[in-house]
Amino acid sequence: EELEFGFKKIGSLVLAFSQPEVKMLYDIYQNGVKNGVDDLQILSKDQVRKMEPNISIGVLGALYCPSAGIVSPYEYCIALAENAIMNGVRLLLEHIVTAINKLSLTPGGEERFTLETKKGTSIS
């Protein structure tokens, strides 16, 4: 909401059609939990078919995320650029980056980089 770009919550299903894929659902689930996604659910074949009757009868299960959605990629990129500029980022258009050099860590332990462009611009 804060960035004001198109987002529609539609939910998502990651389908599994083999036992190795079912195992992968659990790996994806754990990764999602680690990343703060708190509404993930592993669904059985019957639960998937009840939710989406037109899914192949070969489905063995699914990972369901009701909070997943779609965005307008154009609006999203513009919103991120606008937000970055409002937070002090210097946006350079039509500058081809020729080198990225890693600098020493800041006192807070953050990595810093210098970018060089074909126009001779050096940004750190």
N, C-alpha and C positions, 0 to 999 in steps of 0.2 A: 504494500500500500504506500509506504513512504516514498518509494522511487517512482510511483505512478506509471506502471507499464501493464499491458494486458496479461492477465493470468486467469485461467479458468481451472478450477479443481474438478478433475474428472475421474481420479483414481487410476490405478494401473495394476495389471496382472503380468507377472513373469511366469510363463508356462513351462512345465517340465513334461517331456514325453518319453524319458528313459530314467532308469534308476540313477545313473551318474548325474543327470540333470536335476533330479530330486535332491541329491546330496548338495549340488551347487546352490539350490534354493536356500538351504540352511546356512551356507557360507555367505550368501548375499544378505540374508536376514541378519546374521551376526555383524557384518560390516555396517549395515544400516543402523543397527542399535548403537554401535560404537560412534557413529556419526550423528547421533541424536534424533534419529527417526523413531518416534515412539508408538506409531500405530501400525506397524507391520504385522501381518498374519500369514502363517502357512496354512493353505487350504488343501483339503483332500480332493480327490477326483470328483466325488459327489457334490461337495461344496462349490467347486468351480463350475460344474455343469448346471447346478441350480442357479448360480449367479449369471452365467452366460450359456444358455442352452445350445447356442450354435457353435460352440467350440468343439473341436474334433473329439470323438469318443476315445481317441488314443491318449488324451491328456491324463497324466498320473497325479498332478497336483500343481499348485501355483503359489507364488508369493504375491500377496495382495497388499497394496498401500493406498488406502482411501484418500490420503492427503496429497497424492501426486497430482500434477496438473500439467497443463501446456501453457507456453508463453508465446508472445509475439517476439521472435528473435530480433527483429528490427527495433521495436520499441524497447526491448530489454537492453540491447547494446547502447542505444542512445541514452537511456536512463542511467546506465552505469557510467558512461562518459561524462554526462552532466554532473552526476554526484561526485565523481573524481575531481572534476574541475572545481566544484564548490568546496572541496576539501584540500585544495592547494596543488593539485597535479597540473603540470604544464603539458598541454597536449600539442604535439607537433605533427602536423599533417604533411604529407608528401616528403617525408624524410626516410630514406632507406638506411636501416641500421646495418653498420659494417662490422661492429665488434661489441661484445658485451664482456666487461672485465669485472671480476669479483674483487671487491675491496675487503678490508679487514672488518671484523664484526664491530658493531656499535657497543658502547658500554653496557647496553641492555641485552646484548647477545643477538641482535638482529643482523641479518646479512644485508650488505649494501653492494650496489653494482654501479658501474659507470657504463653508459651507452655512448657509442660514437656513431655518427652518421656520415653519409657521403658529402653532406654540406659542411662537414667539419664541426658540427655541433657535438659538444661533450656534455652529457647530463649525468649527474650523480644523485 
